[in-house]
Amino acid sequence: MHKKDLSLLVLILVVGAVVAFINPRFLLVGNLSNTANQVGLFGIFSIAEAFVIIVGGIELSVGSVIALLGVLFIDLIVNRDVNWIAAFGIIIGGGLAIGLVHGTLVTKMRIQPFVVTLCGLLIYRGAARYYTEDATAGFGFGASFPTLEWLTAGRTNVLGFPLPHSVVALIIVTAVAWVVLHRSVFGRYLYAVGKNEEAARYSGIRANRVVISAYVVCGGLTAFSAILLAMYTRSISPAVHGSFYELYAIAAAVLGGCSLRGGEGSIIGVVLGTVLLQVLQNLVNLLGIPSSLNFAVMGTVILVGVLADQYLMQRSRRATMAKGRPQANVAAAPLERANAK
């Protein structure tokens, strides 16, 4: 575990202890299980966002993609009588296609990631509203999919604790993403492109393919989150469903050590960032603070994370320069002695 991750874990424990001291209801099994479920649901698309941020990009359409694909998934299994396994595959494929389009526009057309994904945010939200005629999409009376519901929104009793299956899904996604990022050649390519795309190209890395792959992975994981959230809420209002979820994802990634400049970040850190955000959210609810302040809390968290990243980067530069000075003096010493002679 990196030092940043360890520091974040300590911060989570401290904040959790403070919340439990202020309101003991925080430690109730039901509250902890619900908080864990939120961590599972939000953690997956936060990891998706991290893949794009690591290559120096940004994905602002996460919430709109979740709304559109969630609406489509419910429509397929409820109104179109499509088998839920086939519908699952169609939605994941749709997410991968969206990621492919975004990555291609960024790399081949040289459009800024901010512009591409901001346009996506507007297009997908509008498409979701048009598809449903701005009506709420949900399960009709008596509509039931027991296996799907148990797999996506169910809970399994583990040592007396009702463990949400969304957490199980997050654990699996985290394990796979950790191996990909930290133990594979592809992961090293992602960091290299994010750190310096030109240098990566000169070293033989196909930077465009790496960037496109990051967006495709992001799209696929976001589609998976869309299915989990659709089954959790059981109804989707396309105008508001998934709103500002991209901010949650960016905040979790920044808290987890991902630099918005690219080339940095860890999967464990992103998960811990998600946990911290949900603990803070729980604190707001338990203390009876108006929910409208949730966004103020998120904005503050992102700002603090960026400031900390800036401070650490400047400190690292100073340390590098300090280490370089003695070496420069040693290299210059023979010339100085020669001149003296």
C-alpha positions, 0 to 999 in steps of 0.5 A, spaced: 500 500 500 502 506 498 503 512 503 498 516 500 493 510 500 495 509 508 494 516 509 487 516 506 485 509 510 487 513 517 483 519 515 477 514 514 478 511 520 479 518 524 472 520 520 469 514 522 470 514 529 468 522 529 462 520 526 460 514 531 462 518 537 457 524 534 452 519 533 452 512 535 447 510 530 453 510 525 455 503 527 448 500 527 449 494 522 443 496 518 447 503 517 453 500 515 450 495 510 447 501 507 453 505 506 457 499 504 452 498 498 453 505 496 460 504 496 459 498 492 455 502 487 459 508 486 466 505 487 465 501 480 464 507 476 469 511 480 474 506 478 472 507 471 473 514 471 480 513 474 482 509 468 481 515 463 484 520 468 490 516 469 492 517 461 491 524 462 483 525 460 477 526 463 470 523 462 464 528 464 458 523 461 458 518 466 452 520 469 448 521 463 451 514 460 448 511 467 441 514 465 441 512 458 443 505 459 439 504 465 433 506 461 435 501 456 436 496 460 429 496 464 426 497 457 429 491 454 427 486 460 421 489 462 417 491 455 421 488 450 421 481 453 429 480 452 432 475 456 436 479 462 443 475 460 442 478 453 440 485 455 446 485 460 450 483 454 447 488 450 448 494 455 455 492 456 456 492 449 453 499 448 458 502 454 464 499 450 461 502 444 460 509 447 468 509 450 470 507 443 467 513 440 470 518 445 477 515 445 477 515 437 474 523 437 480 524 442 485 521 439 484 521 431 480 527 431 484 531 436 478 534 440 479 535 447 477 530 452 473 535 456 469 537 450 468 530 447 465 528 454 461 534 455 457 533 449 456 526 451 453 529 457 448 533 454 447 528 448 446 522 452 441 525 457 437 528 452 437 521 448 434 518 455 429 523 456 427 523 449 427 515 449 422 515 455 418 521 453 421 524 459 417 519 463 420 515 469 422 508 466 421 502 471 418 495 473 411 494 472 406 491 478 408 484 479 414 484 474 419 480 477 426 477 476 428 473 482 435 471 479 437 478 477 435 482 483 438 477 487 445 477 483 445 485 483 441 488 489 441 482 494 445 481 500 448 475 503 449 474 510 457 473 512 458 472 520 452 476 521 453 482 517 448 483 510 454 483 505 451 487 499 452 484 492 454 490 490 460 490 494 462 483 492 462 486 485 466 492 487 471 487 490 472 483 483 472 489 479 478 492 484 482 486 484 482 485 476 483 493 475 489 492 480 492 487 476 491 490 470 494 497 472 499 495 477 502 488 474 501 488 467 504 491 461 498 495 459 498 498 466 505 501 465 503 503 458 497 507 461 501 510 466 507 512 461 502 515 456 499 519 462 505 522 464 508 524 457 504 522 451 510 524 446 515 520 450 511 514 450 510 515 443 518 515 442 519 509 446 514 505 441 508 505 445 502 506 441 499 512 445 492 512 441 491 505 442 492 506 449 488 512 450 482 509 446 483 502 450 482 507 457 476 510 454 473 503 452 474 500 459 471 506 462 465 505 458 464 498 460 465 499 467 460 505 467 455 500 463 456 495 469 454 500 474 448 502 470 445 495 471 447 495 478 444 502 479 437 500 475 436 494 479 437 498 486 433 504 484 428 499 480 425 506 477 429 511 473 427 518 472 431 520 466 432 527 467 435 526 474 438 519 474 445 519 475 446 527 475 453 529 478 455 522 478 461 524 474 463 529 480 463 523 485 467 519 480 472 525 479 472 526 487 474 519 489 479 519 484 482 525 486 482 523 493 485 516 491 491 520 489 490 520 481 493 527 478 488 530 473 495 531 469 495 524 468 500 519 470 498 517 477 493 514 481 492 507 484 486 503 484 486 501 492 486 509 493 480 510 488 476 505 493 478 508 499 476 515 496 469 512 495 469 510 502 471 517 505 466 520 500 460 515 503 462 516 510 462 524 509 455 523 506 453 518 511 455 524 516 451 529 513 445 525 513 446 522 521 447 530 523 441 532 519 445 537 515 441 539 509 442 534 503 443 541 498 450 541 502 452 534 499 455 538 493 458 543 497 462 537 501 464 534 494 467 541 491 471 542 498 473 535 497 476 536 490 479 542 492 483 540 498 485 534 493 487 538 488 491 543 492 494 537 496 496 534 489 499 541 487 503 541 494 506 534 493 508 535 486 512 542 488 515 538 494 517 533 489 520 538 484 524 541 490 527 535 493 529 533 486 532 539 485 536 539 491 538 532 490 541 534 483 545 540 486 551 536 489 551 532 483 552 538 478 557 540 483 561 534 483 561 534 475 563 541 475 569 540 480 574 537 475 573 543 471 574 548 477 580 545 479 583 545 471 581 552 471 585 554 477 591 550 475 
